[in-house]
Amino acid sequence: LKTGFLKWKPDYDSAATEYGKAAVAFKNAKQFDQAREACLREAEAHENNKASIPDSSIPLTVALQEMQRLHEAVQLIEKASMMYLENGTPDTAAIALERAGKLIENVSPEKAVQLYQQAASVFENEERLRQALEMLGKASRLLVRGRRLDEAALSLQKEKSIYKEIENYPTCYKKTIAQVLVHLHRNDYVAAERCVRESYSIPGFNGSEDCAALEQLLEGYDQQDQDQVSEVCNLPLFKYMDNDYAKLGLTLVVPGGGIKKKSPNAAQDKARGPAAAGSHADEEEDEYSGGLC
């Protein structure tokens, strides 16, 4: 980096290489403070060089992770991802954001959701839809796990739209199930019903096992029949979904205490026995024997 009479400009490229070697040596020696400092200097040399792209985020992340300074590591990875974007390597930027999301997921799920959504946007802009869906799926599951259900409903709708765009219809059905469970946990029966109704436009949904199960689920929920709701949610179709969605099914409780509605007459007939039930039916028949008028 030194300049003199015969060397007018610092050699940033060579300096970055040497700082990189120093960072690795410090990391191997478990001198993480020095490793962090070397990594930052390497990145600074890359930035000053303009022609090269910083690639010191991995050893720097490792060093900060060992030092339990995860938030600082995530901030630096985000900065690196912006530089990757500016240098025309969006794929590397998205991968860096995903790495940061994994790093912080157990400590700060809210930040991890943001990072996964940013990575998904980068992949989507590059028309790498399968990778975008993977990131959106991670974000949706974290939102459900954190009971941020309004945001989870929007994230699932985004997933479903992309799956429909790439004509992966069976996965659309599964996302519809997840959406309905989220809406019912939000106590929004109308949104759940609308979600199913809109899915009739997806090829093959109407008449599918998924559609039949959801119609039964909505019927049970509407009739406050906890037994029917629990029976549907214990189907393999629901139990073998991703854990976060399966838990939504297993913990779904209908409003009103989950008591199945029965007519008072039916309850009395059950108490009196079959003969009483038969006589009650005869009375109803006689009442209308002359016609409704």
KAMOHU-V169926 format. One record per residue. N is the residue number from 1. PHI is phi in radians with two decimals (* if undefined). PSI is psi in degrees with one decimal (NA if undefined). NEAR is the number of other ideal C-beta (glycine too) atoms within 12 Angstrom. Layout:
n=N phi=PHI psi=PSI near=NEAR
n=N phi=PHI psi=PSI near=NEAR
//
This chain:
n=1 phi=* psi=-17.3 near=20
n=2 phi=-1.25 psi=147.6 near=12
n=3 phi=-2.06 psi=162.0 near=12
n=4 phi=-2.82 psi=-164.8 near=10
n=5 phi=-1.10 psi=-37.3 near=6
n=6 phi=-1.72 psi=-4.5 near=7
n=7 phi=-2.34 psi=99.8 near=11
n=8 phi=-1.46 psi=-27.8 near=9
n=9 phi=-2.12 psi=140.6 near=16
n=10 phi=-1.12 psi=147.5 near=17
n=11 phi=-1.63 psi=82.4 near=19
n=12 phi=-1.12 psi=-34.1 near=25
n=13 phi=-1.11 psi=-48.5 near=22
n=14 phi=-1.16 psi=-37.6 near=20
n=15 phi=-1.09 psi=-41.9 near=27
n=16 phi=-1.07 psi=-40.9 near=33
n=17 phi=-1.08 psi=-44.2 near=22
n=18 phi=-1.19 psi=-40.3 near=19
n=19 phi=-1.09 psi=-37.8 near=35
n=20 phi=-1.07 psi=-44.1 near=31
n=21 phi=-1.08 psi=-41.8 near=21
n=22 phi=-1.10 psi=-41.3 near=28
n=23 phi=-1.06 psi=-44.5 near=37
n=24 phi=-1.10 psi=-42.1 near=24
n=25 phi=-1.12 psi=-44.6 near=19
n=26 phi=-1.10 psi=-41.1 near=28
n=27 phi=-1.10 psi=-43.5 near=30
n=28 phi=-1.12 psi=-29.4 near=18
n=29 phi=-1.52 psi=3.5 near=16
n=30 phi=1.03 psi=30.0 near=14
n=31 phi=-1.73 psi=78.8 near=19
n=32 phi=-1.27 psi=-30.0 near=27
n=33 phi=-1.08 psi=-46.5 near=19
n=34 phi=-1.17 psi=-36.4 near=23
n=35 phi=-1.09 psi=-42.4 near=34
n=36 phi=-1.06 psi=-46.0 near=32
n=37 phi=-1.09 psi=-41.4 near=24
n=38 phi=-1.14 psi=-39.8 near=33
n=39 phi=-1.11 psi=-43.5 near=41
n=40 phi=-1.10 psi=-38.6 near=32
n=41 phi=-1.21 psi=-35.7 near=29
n=42 phi=-1.09 psi=-45.6 near=41
n=43 phi=-1.09 psi=-40.7 near=34
n=44 phi=-1.11 psi=-40.0 near=25
n=45 phi=-1.13 psi=-41.7 near=32
n=46 phi=-1.06 psi=-42.8 near=31
n=47 phi=-1.13 psi=-41.1 near=26
n=48 phi=-1.21 psi=-26.2 near=21
n=49 phi=-1.27 psi=-24.6 near=26
n=50 phi=1.14 psi=-44.8 near=16
n=51 phi=-1.37 psi=-19.5 near=13
n=52 phi=-1.90 psi=156.5 near=25
n=53 phi=-1.78 psi=134.1 near=28
n=54 phi=-1.10 psi=133.9 near=39
n=55 phi=-2.39 psi=39.5 near=29
n=56 phi=-1.88 psi=11.4 near=40
n=57 phi=-1.21 psi=-32.3 near=40
n=58 phi=-1.18 psi=-56.1 near=29
n=59 phi=-1.10 psi=-33.4 near=35
n=60 phi=-1.15 psi=-42.2 near=44
n=61 phi=-1.06 psi=-44.6 near=35
n=62 phi=-1.05 psi=-45.3 near=28
n=63 phi=-1.07 psi=-46.1 near=37
n=64 phi=-1.22 psi=-32.8 near=33
n=65 phi=-1.12 psi=-42.8 near=29
n=66 phi=-1.12 psi=-29.0 near=22
n=67 phi=-1.55 psi=4.3 near=23
n=68 phi=1.01 psi=36.9 near=13
n=69 phi=-2.00 psi=63.7 near=22
n=70 phi=-1.20 psi=-38.8 near=28
n=71 phi=-1.11 psi=-38.9 near=20
n=72 phi=-1.15 psi=-39.8 near=24
n=73 phi=-1.06 psi=-44.0 near=38
n=74 phi=-1.11 psi=-42.1 near=35
n=75 phi=-1.05 psi=-42.1 near=23
n=76 phi=-1.23 psi=-35.5 near=35
n=77 phi=-1.16 psi=-39.3 near=42
n=78 phi=-1.07 psi=-42.1 near=30
n=79 phi=-1.10 psi=-41.5 near=26
n=80 phi=-1.10 psi=-39.4 near=38
n=81 phi=-1.12 psi=-36.7 near=34
n=82 phi=-1.12 psi=-38.6 near=26
n=83 phi=-1.20 psi=-36.2 near=29
n=84 phi=-1.09 psi=-41.8 near=28
n=85 phi=-1.09 psi=-43.8 near=26
n=86 phi=-1.13 psi=-29.0 near=17
n=87 phi=-1.59 psi=7.4 near=22
n=88 phi=1.39 psi=27.8 near=12
n=89 phi=-2.18 psi=71.1 near=22
n=90 phi=-1.11 psi=-33.0 near=28
n=91 phi=-1.05 psi=-44.2 near=23
n=92 phi=-1.13 psi=-36.2 near=29
n=93 phi=-1.08 psi=-45.0 near=34
n=94 phi=-1.14 psi=-40.4 near=35
n=95 phi=-1.12 psi=-38.4 near=31
n=96 phi=-1.12 psi=-40.2 near=38
n=97 phi=-1.15 psi=-39.3 near=42
n=98 phi=-1.10 psi=-42.8 near=35
n=99 phi=-1.04 psi=-42.3 near=33
n=100 phi=-1.13 psi=-39.4 near=42
n=101 phi=-1.07 psi=-44.7 near=39
n=102 phi=-1.08 psi=-38.2 near=27
n=103 phi=-1.13 psi=-38.9 near=34
n=104 phi=-1.77 psi=-3.8 near=32
n=105 phi=-0.96 psi=-44.4 near=26
n=106 phi=-1.40 psi=-18.3 near=13
n=107 phi=-1.64 psi=-44.5 near=19
n=108 phi=-2.45 psi=85.0 near=21
n=109 phi=-1.02 psi=-32.4 near=26
n=110 phi=-1.09 psi=-43.7 near=22
n=111 phi=-1.18 psi=-38.5 near=29
n=112 phi=-1.08 psi=-41.2 near=33
n=113 phi=-1.02 psi=-46.1 near=34
n=114 phi=-1.04 psi=-43.8 near=28
n=115 phi=-1.15 psi=-42.8 near=37
n=116 phi=-1.11 psi=-39.0 near=40
n=117 phi=-1.18 psi=-37.2 near=32
n=118 phi=-1.12 psi=-43.9 near=34
n=119 phi=-1.08 psi=-41.2 near=42
n=120 phi=-1.08 psi=-40.8 near=34
n=121 phi=-1.11 psi=-41.8 near=27
n=122 phi=-1.11 psi=-46.8 near=30
n=123 phi=-1.09 psi=-39.8 near=29
n=124 phi=-1.15 psi=-40.0 near=27
n=125 phi=-1.09 psi=-30.3 near=18
n=126 phi=-1.55 psi=5.9 near=22
n=127 phi=1.05 psi=30.4 near=15
n=128 phi=-1.76 psi=77.3 near=22
n=129 phi=-1.24 psi=-33.5 near=25
n=130 phi=-1.14 psi=-40.7 near=21
n=131 phi=-1.18 psi=-37.5 near=28
n=132 phi=-1.07 psi=-41.6 near=36
n=133 phi=-1.12 psi=-37.3 near=32
n=134 phi=-1.07 psi=-42.6 near=25
n=135 phi=-1.20 psi=-42.0 near=39
n=136 phi=-1.11 psi=-37.6 near=38
n=137 phi=-1.07 psi=-42.1 near=36
n=138 phi=-1.10 psi=-41.9 near=33
n=139 phi=-1.12 psi=-44.1 near=40
n=140 phi=-1.06 psi=-44.9 near=41
n=141 phi=-1.14 psi=-39.3 near=34
n=142 phi=-1.15 psi=-36.9 near=33
n=143 phi=-1.13 psi=-41.4 near=34
n=144 phi=-1.13 psi=-43.6 near=37
n=145 phi=-1.07 psi=-35.7 near=26
n=146 phi=-1.54 psi=7.1 near=22
n=147 phi=1.05 psi=29.1 near=19
n=148 phi=-1.64 psi=70.3 near=25
n=149 phi=-1.27 psi=-32.5 near=29
n=150 phi=-1.09 psi=-44.6 near=20
n=151 phi=-1.21 psi=-35.7 near=26
n=152 phi=-1.10 psi=-39.1 near=34
n=153 phi=-1.08 psi=-41.7 near=32
n=154 phi=-1.18 psi=-40.6 near=24
n=155 phi=-1.14 psi=-41.3 near=37
n=156 phi=-1.13 psi=-37.2 near=42
n=157 phi=-1.13 psi=-37.9 near=29
n=158 phi=-1.11 psi=-46.2 near=30
n=159 phi=-0.99 psi=-48.6 near=42
n=160 phi=-1.07 psi=-39.4 near=36
n=161 phi=-1.11 psi=-41.5 near=26
n=162 phi=-1.23 psi=-40.5 near=32
n=163 phi=-1.06 psi=-36.7 near=31
n=164 phi=-1.18 psi=-38.0 near=27
n=165 phi=-1.09 psi=-38.4 near=20
n=166 phi=-1.60 psi=8.4 near=21
n=167 phi=1.11 psi=34.1 near=14
n=168 phi=-1.67 psi=76.5 near=22
n=169 phi=-1.20 psi=-40.3 near=24
n=170 phi=-1.00 psi=-36.8 near=21
n=171 phi=-1.23 psi=-30.8 near=29
n=172 phi=-1.01 psi=-40.7 near=35
n=173 phi=-1.07 psi=-42.6 near=34
n=174 phi=-1.16 psi=-37.4 near=35
n=175 phi=-1.19 psi=-30.9 near=41
n=176 phi=-1.14 psi=-42.2 near=47
n=177 phi=-1.04 psi=-46.4 near=46
n=178 phi=-1.07 psi=-41.6 near=44
n=179 phi=-1.06 psi=-46.1 near=43
n=180 phi=-1.08 psi=-43.5 near=48
n=181 phi=-1.08 psi=-41.6 near=44
n=182 phi=-1.10 psi=-45.8 near=41
n=183 phi=-1.11 psi=-40.0 near=34
n=184 phi=-1.20 psi=-34.5 near=37
n=185 phi=-1.21 psi=-22.0 near=33
n=186 phi=-1.46 psi=1.6 near=27
n=187 phi=1.04 psi=34.9 near=18
n=188 phi=-2.04 psi=81.4 near=21
n=189 phi=-1.12 psi=-37.4 near=26
n=190 phi=-1.06 psi=-44.6 near=17
n=191 phi=-1.13 psi=-38.3 near=26
n=192 phi=-1.12 psi=-43.8 near=35
n=193 phi=-1.15 psi=-41.6 near=24
n=194 phi=-1.10 psi=-37.6 near=19
n=195 phi=-1.05 psi=-44.2 near=36
n=196 phi=-1.18 psi=-43.5 near=35
n=197 phi=-1.07 psi=-41.7 near=21
n=198 phi=-1.18 psi=-27.4 near=22
n=199 phi=-1.29 psi=-12.4 near=35
n=200 phi=-1.06 psi=-21.2 near=22
n=201 phi=-1.36 psi=-12.6 near=16
n=202 phi=-1.36 psi=126.4 near=30
n=203 phi=-0.94 psi=127.4 near=16
n=204 phi=1.53 psi=-9.3 near=21
n=205 phi=-1.20 psi=-49.9 near=31
n=206 phi=-1.13 psi=120.7 near=21
n=207 phi=1.71 psi=-6.1 near=14
n=208 phi=-1.41 psi=164.2 near=24
n=209 phi=-1.06 psi=-37.6 near=21
n=210 phi=-1.10 psi=-45.1 near=35
n=211 phi=-1.09 psi=-46.9 near=28
n=212 phi=-1.05 psi=-42.9 near=20
n=213 phi=-1.13 psi=-41.4 near=33
n=214 phi=-1.18 psi=-37.2 near=40
n=215 phi=-1.12 psi=-39.9 near=28
n=216 phi=-1.13 psi=-40.8 near=29
n=217 phi=-1.08 psi=-46.9 near=40
n=218 phi=-1.15 psi=-38.5 near=33
n=219 phi=-1.08 psi=-47.1 near=23
n=220 phi=-1.09 psi=-41.2 near=28
n=221 phi=-1.13 psi=-43.7 near=38
n=222 phi=-1.15 psi=-36.1 near=22
n=223 phi=-1.53 psi=5.0 near=22
n=224 phi=0.98 psi=40.1 near=21
n=225 phi=-1.78 psi=93.3 near=26
n=226 phi=-1.10 psi=-35.0 near=23
n=227 phi=-1.07 psi=-44.5 near=19
n=228 phi=-1.17 psi=-41.2 near=26
n=229 phi=-1.08 psi=-46.1 near=39
n=230 phi=-1.13 psi=-37.9 near=24
n=231 phi=-1.09 psi=-43.7 near=21
n=232 phi=-1.16 psi=-43.5 near=34
n=233 phi=-1.23 psi=-13.5 near=35
n=234 phi=-1.65 psi=2.0 near=20
n=235 phi=-1.16 psi=148.8 near=24
n=236 phi=-0.94 psi=-31.3 near=14
n=237 phi=-0.98 psi=-34.5 near=30
n=238 phi=-1.66 psi=-41.1 near=33
n=239 phi=-1.17 psi=-27.6 near=21
n=240 phi=-1.77 psi=20.0 near=14
n=241 phi=-1.31 psi=178.4 near=33
n=242 phi=-0.95 psi=144.9 near=26
n=243 phi=-0.85 psi=-44.0 near=16
n=244 phi=-1.11 psi=-36.0 near=31
n=245 phi=-1.39 psi=-37.3 near=37
n=246 phi=-1.05 psi=-38.5 near=25
n=247 phi=-1.13 psi=-35.3 near=22
n=248 phi=-1.05 psi=-41.6 near=38
n=249 phi=-1.16 psi=-44.6 near=36
n=250 phi=-1.22 psi=-21.7 near=21
n=251 phi=-1.85 psi=10.2 near=19
n=252 phi=-1.31 psi=123.4 near=35
n=253 phi=-2.11 psi=131.5 near=22
n=254 phi=-1.35 psi=152.0 near=30
n=255 phi=-1.19 psi=161.2 near=20
n=256 phi=1.41 psi=18.0 near=16
n=257 phi=1.48 psi=-1.9 near=11
n=258 phi=1.22 psi=28.4 near=19
n=259 phi=-1.63 psi=128.4 near=16
n=260 phi=-1.19 psi=132.3 near=23
n=261 phi=-1.29 psi=130.6 near=19
n=262 phi=-2.35 psi=148.1 near=15
n=263 phi=-1.25 psi=148.9 near=13
n=264 phi=-1.02 psi=-39.2 near=11
n=265 phi=-1.09 psi=-39.5 near=17
n=266 phi=-1.11 psi=-39.8 near=16
n=267 phi=-1.15 psi=-40.9 near=16
n=268 phi=-1.15 psi=-42.1 near=15
n=269 phi=-1.07 psi=-39.3 near=21
n=270 phi=-1.11 psi=-36.2 near=15
n=271 phi=-1.25 psi=-36.0 near=14
n=272 phi=-1.41 psi=-26.8 near=15
n=273 phi=1.93 psi=176.7 near=12
n=274 phi=-1.06 psi=-37.2 near=12
n=275 phi=-1.11 psi=-43.0 near=11
n=276 phi=-1.12 psi=-39.8 near=18
n=277 phi=-1.08 psi=-40.1 near=20
n=278 phi=-1.15 psi=-42.5 near=14
n=279 phi=-1.14 psi=-35.2 near=17
n=280 phi=-1.14 psi=-39.5 near=24
n=281 phi=-1.12 psi=-39.0 near=17
n=282 phi=-1.11 psi=-39.6 near=14
n=283 phi=-1.09 psi=-42.2 near=15
n=284 phi=-1.10 psi=-38.5 near=15
n=285 phi=-1.14 psi=-41.9 near=12
n=286 phi=-1.16 psi=-35.4 near=11
n=287 phi=-1.04 psi=-35.9 near=12
n=288 phi=-1.86 psi=15.9 near=12
n=289 phi=-1.13 psi=-28.3 near=10
n=290 phi=-1.55 psi=3.3 near=8
n=291 phi=1.73 psi=160.0 near=6
n=292 phi=-1.15 psi=-33.8 near=6
n=293 phi=-1.14 psi=NA near=4
//
